[in-house]
Every structure is written in structure tokens, then in C-alpha cells.
Amino acid sequence: MTTISVAKLNALTQRMAELEIDEDQLSERFIKGSGSGGQKINKTASCVYLRHKPSGTEIKCQRSRSQSANRFFARRELCDRIEQSQLGDASPQQKAIDKIRKQKQRRRRRSTTES
């Protein structure tokens, strides 16, 4: 994995260890990409399909043209989803969503009272 920094790789490895995700539990395949990007994206197998066997969680990632970057992003997305399923409302993603929802409600109330 050349495009991702060593610090980010170490952080991801540590996060996977905290969530008890082992590389042996992952099934990884590389698929030819689709969508915009021209001939190059349609000819190379840079899209990563990742499956966590114990939970049955499946991730398909094609954010970049680089296969190594997509492997990193797929593992990070897997950690996010497993953390979301384990923690529920206490997960960082859910907290961020709730924070944005509250901000929008405040703005909506302010706009209706000012007008």
C-alpha cells in the first residue's frame, strides 16, 4: 500500500485489533470497476469487494483508481460499519449525524421565528 501514509495504516491496524477484526476473517476480491473514468477504470480490477465472514458485512469500494488505496478505504468502511452495529447510538458516526440534525433543527426554528 503505497499511497496511504504509514501512520494511517498503523491507526487502521490498531482500530481493527480493537474491534477484534482479523485478516483471516476477511474475504477479499478485486472486481473491474464501473462508472465514469474512461477505459482505464473499466479494464483494471481496482474495485475491492470485502466480506467479513463472522458478521456477514459486505463492502464494495471504488473511491480511487489505486487498488491499494481502495483496500485501505474498504477496511476503514468495514470498521465503521462494525462499530456502528456494535455501539449503535454511541458510535462516532451516529453522534455526528445527530449533531448535524440538531443544528438543522435550530436553524429551521430560527428562520421561522425571524421571518
Secondary structure as GFF3:
##gff-version 3
##sequence-region A 1 115
A	DSSP	alpha_helix	6	18	.	.	.	ID=ss1
A	DSSP	three_ten_helix	23	25	.	.	.	ID=ss2
A	DSSP	beta_strand	26	31	.	.	.	ID=ss3
A	DSSP	alpha_helix	38	43	.	.	.	ID=ss4
A	DSSP	beta_strand	47	52	.	.	.	ID=ss5
A	DSSP	beta_strand	57	61	.	.	.	ID=ss6
A	DSSP	alpha_helix	67	87	.	.	.	ID=ss7
A	DSSP	three_ten_helix	88	90	.	.	.	ID=ss8
A	DSSP	alpha_helix	92	114	.	.	.	ID=ss9
###
